Amino acid sequence: MPKTFKIAVFHGDGIGPEIMEPTVEILLRMSEKSDSYRLVFRDVPAGAAHYAQTGEALPAASLNTARSADAILLSAMGLPDVRYADGTEISPQIDLRKALTLFAGVRPVTVKRGQHTPLNMPADREIDFVLIRESTEGLFHTQGRGEVSENEARETLLITREISEKLFRFAFDMARTRKSARRGLGKVTCVDKANVFRAFAFFREMFDAEAARHPDIIADHAYVDATALWMVQKPWDFDVMVTENMFGDILSDLGAGLMGGLGLAPSADIGLEHAVFQPCHGSAPDIAGLGLANPFAMILSAAMMLDWLGLKHDNAAMRDDGTRLREAVEKVIARGDVLTQDLGGTADTAQAGAAVLEALESR
């Protein structure tokens, strides 16, 4: 008897609903054909448009639905002209991270042979690494609560042992999982600025303590500025990187640039019990409703969701389907004949989604 999983779906703002539609359609098709699992979707309201209408960005009922779900799919959120009174953006995705303690922001970076990249990459090289960004504290700790006076502004960076130790365990577990799947060397790199800030020396000290518990995994360090350089010069040398919130926010966009843009950048925010899966890009309100949005990052995020659910619930079929879905998107991108405008093509959202479904079902 297939096991049923409840998925909370936040359709988002701008192009959000447009890229969520083909994603849910593909997941439903996969679920209906599986003997091992079923997916049941529940739509929940949140976002900037909802805030403009109701004064609530993330209603309590929506948070409760997300909390009770097995996983959360979240599309692009936010609108540039809808903000809180203090001028900050509407960002329910950050509220979810904090409310559900989603401390591990997972940002995979993958460039396969034949896939376009801005890099002048050797023909025999591929890029396949994961950046893990701590997602609940760091320099985002005082989000919306910084101190501003006439002559000064202050924000507080917070790094705690409670969150960091969980983060590093997660990173080493991921490196081991990737190694067993032959996707990585079994290496974790701590990205910090420990040569300048005591907070990052503390961060590195906890990383080293966790590394000592995993003698089968390579552990090393890199300063964040050097990491940005090496991500351009030799990105194929990385496997799993783990870093603070703000550093991860910046480096993840660099990683998206290596792949050709944010339209190819999936992500997940994962805690001990809950996880949110969403594209890294914004809501692009300038093209909303035109059918031009790129759904690939949203679909790749859904593939990550299947993999996470399969790993958490020991469901091999879900993990296999997650891999199949990721590889179907990669096949479409590498083939290059059905690409959206942001990737240099002419396909619309529906055509891009259909191409992924065709690649998935032709295997």
Order of alpha helices (4+ residues) and beta strands (2+ residues): beta-alpha-beta-alpha-alpha-beta-alpha-beta-beta-beta-beta-alpha-beta-alpha-beta-alpha-beta-alpha-beta-beta-alpha-alpha-alpha
